[in-house]
């Protein structure tokens, strides 16, 4: 096989299982690539080459012995540096966490391990997962594989860049306001933020317990579906995880390639907010993506939505008090160890009254009810942009903690954060490139726990547009 | 919600509130926080009009479950 890193995750897993590809050879190919490309992109915080090679050799021995294999047997992955593994440093992208060694392992890592995945190392991220651009004052900015002058999106910056650069076949991320969907969109890969509670958060760095979701990025819709199938399901260690059993999200995806596969699916286009002020080029790409869905049999309709701009702002009354509560002792004792932007955002949480926080949390019930009644009664899936503008340069978003910070960052998360407030699943799927050479994406949003339908629509689009996303030349 | 909460807090008040929590903050930082809070309060004044005790955090999770029907089909 000439370059096994060019395979999708599912293709790689099949090749290993069938004996056509050794896991050790695949891991070596990824490690060689990491060594060559890491200096340019700064995706990794830590590479665990020896452990990865050892696990790959064990995976090959299992294949040779003819024993049962997991869905990810021998497949190299890497994860945002906020998923705990007992006894190993987990920095959370911060100086404060530089020496943090957890005593337990995240449930989601245990599930990936049990499915046979091989971990290559830990990925760069925004400090404490608080930043949508990919800047990091402690570990350096992660750079976009399509053009290193541009942002990767964040906070799962390394996850987006590493998957796009074919350094790993998939990567865990977290999504509290868009942190999976934004880097997926900016780096041209697929990213799923599942329904709140779909994936256990036990052993992952908390930011906002009302909003945090563990998600995943990969090169194709099918790859994301397989990873979420492995990751999802109840967990007695996480009281907030859903009791719903794990689902097989790959089921029926192969039929998504059939013409007319979206017959009976209604795709809703919000009549306000999500397209307000959108860049013309981005709007054209989104319109073209809707035409593809229509050609596959979907019905496209305009649907009403409430004041999601206000919901975007109100979600700050939930996110920042919860985050500030977690960080209070460090804000008191080690303020100098935070980047200016991280600290500035946390301070907002200290100014939100308990009454306002409580109301913002309880208002979710009524607003979700209205969204289901007024919007999702008219469609199965929402179709909105992830970003309203072409992916910006790092310089354009280098606002630190200064006066332009709030406005700049608010614009970046404007189309992702409302869905964290609602707790709904969102899938980011690449739809082409703007003239600056950077990718763009559509965001498909569904009813609670309807990830299966998002994958089906995404896979139908992918099949009609010549398969998984294009690859950057590196 | 009080009038000051509806309208947001000034930088001076924000500085006092945050300093009381034991965290140091400069006047410039307090002004920036005040601007963010004004935006949140404006959103809250638009959205928070519930008069029902049934709108609770628990109800939100019940609604997530209730609206999940047909999750493995179309």
Interface residues (C-beta under 8 A of the other chain):
Chain A: X195 X196 X197 X210 X242 X244 X247 X251 X264 X265 X307 X309 X310 X311 X312 X313 X314 X316 X317 X328 X331 X332 X335 X344 X347 X348 X350 X351 X352 X353 X355 X356 X359 X360 X361 X362 X363 X364 X365 X366 X367 X368 X369 X372 X376 X380 X401 X403 X405 X406 X423 X447 X448 X449 X450 X451 X452 X453 X456
Chain B: X1 X5 X9 X14 X17 X18 X21 X22 X23 X24 X25 X29 X32 X33 X34 X35 X36 X37 X39 X40 X41 X42 X43 X44 X46 X47 X48 X50 X52 X54 X55 X56 X57 X59 X60 X61 X63 X64 X65 X67 X68 X70 X71 X72 X73 X74
